[in-house]
Amino acid sequence: MKDKKEILTYILEQKALEEYNLKKALRYIEEDIVLRNSGKELEKIIEVKGADIKELKTKFGEMNFSNWLKGKSISREKAIQLCFELNLDIFDAEIFLQKSCGHDGFHLRNYRDIIFYFCLFNELPYETAIKLIDEHTHIDSIHPNQTQNNGNQPLTFMFKQEVADYETEDELRAFLEENKSKFGSFNNTAYKHFKELFDKVKIKETAHHISEKKRHNDTDDLEKYDRDNVSFNDICDLMRMGIPSNQKKGDLTYLQQMLYEDLPNRPTLTDVYNQKADKNGRIKQITRKPLIIIWMMANEEKEFIPRVQIINGILEECGMPKLDSKNPFDWIVLNALESDGIARMEEIIQGIFETVDDTDISGVATLYLLEQGVKVKRFVISKDVFVIGRNRAEVDCCFDSIDDKSISRKHAQIDKRDDGYYITHLSATDGVYTYINDDVRIDSGESRLLESGDVVRVGERVLGFEVV
């Protein structure tokens, strides 16, 4: 019989597969979903283990520990130390690290993680782990070009099996010395997947844009278009899911903070991609969230179960937590895998950050994204020329699914003129049009006056136009 945790996880997974309406999905994830909270998970472990909270507060600092119990994030180093202090076995420790705290599991190409893994497996104290780490700092290679295993099984898994067989510190010391040339703190597997996926997305996006350019019969400077218009930065910006990079955490809801945290930005992705070392010689790691996002952008598999199996396989191979329906980001990923992929994922995340509110917009022209007649997102037309399309760098209202060919890079624009607002169809692509109220088609270069209450259709998107 399933326990309550398993039943709740199953319900959340089913909800992720059922919430197809954007408005309904947003309401569910913002109001109804039971989020995994590291503080509550920590409380449960303390209760089960009968741990002394006063002693833990003394060891970690009262303010720190109180914040952790309230759900504030726990650093990976402190989370590992907590595993020791709470007497968790290696299996519960990995669950606490990955699911409760959202960190990577033990990466057994990193000598520190090998030592932590060995000590937890053999129920040795944290102090023993630190002493062994201090003994072996000389093998802390940070260069990413680590020796790879020639067999079929990754070295990480082989090391994990081998370390689990050791019972004495001397056995571990011999293993570390014998394999020191194969260790490194850089996660090669995650980097390899990320770079391959990133390059695939760039090639895919470039090919689509060049094809679109050719359909427009605009072949001038095609080589320049290829080189300049689909840049590294363009892909980085797409990975932001439309969320500004300068948000203040204090202005965000708890849900928004969980989604915003560790979201990739250009400088970080540039350093990761180019393996740029900091002043201490450390190379930034590729983390879980950007790896998932770039996989979603590159993925062409259409069936739900294979999608989930592939992405979970990559995450597990990188020592990262598999998709967890109690994690809001993962719930969105699962929902997106069942429907429109990266386009659906971006819709939900943008909706959480830009939900329709009651802010006074009197006298301002506004577009509302409609789903089944319900307003789910608002775009205020605050400029004299307001552009709709797929290229985030050039438009004000962006729908940028890589695979959506029904919307052009610069599809249509709304102009504020003396006698009102006019919409002009910009795309010259055959079969791509803009419609007003479903019965008036606007051809390339043609303009029409918009009336408050009109419904505009751009590709598959339906937008309500209002002037309050």
Secondary structure as UniProt FT lines:
FT   HELIX           4..18
FT   HELIX           22..27
FT   HELIX           28..32
FT   HELIX           38..49
FT   HELIX           53..60
FT   HELIX           62..69
FT   TURN            70..71
FT   HELIX           76..85
FT   TURN            86..87
FT   HELIX           90..95
FT   HELIX           96..100
FT   TURN            108..109
FT   HELIX           111..121
FT   TURN            122..123
FT   HELIX           126..135
FT   HELIX           137..139
FT   HELIX           155..163
FT   TURN            164..165
FT   HELIX           169..178
FT   HELIX           180..182
FT   HELIX           188..215
FT   TURN            216..217
FT   TURN            220..221
FT   HELIX           222..228
FT   HELIX           232..239
FT   TURN            240..242
FT   TURN            245..246
FT   HELIX           249..251
FT   HELIX           254..260
FT   TURN            261..262
FT   HELIX           266..273
FT   TURN            274..275
FT   TURN            279..280
FT   HELIX           288..298
FT   HELIX           304..317
FT   TURN            318..319
FT   TURN            325..326
FT   HELIX           328..338
FT   TURN            339..341
FT   HELIX           342..353
FT   TURN            362..363
FT   STRAND          365..371
FT   TURN            372..373
FT   STRAND          374..380
FT   STRAND          385..389
FT   TURN            392..394
FT   STRAND          397..398
FT   TURN            402..403
FT   TURN            405..406
FT   TURN            409..410
FT   STRAND          412..417
FT   TURN            418..419
FT   STRAND          420..425
FT   TURN            430..431
FT   STRAND          434..436
FT   TURN            437..439
FT   STRAND          440..442
FT   STRAND          447..450
FT   TURN            452..453
FT   STRAND          455..458
FT   TURN            459..460
FT   STRAND          461..467
//
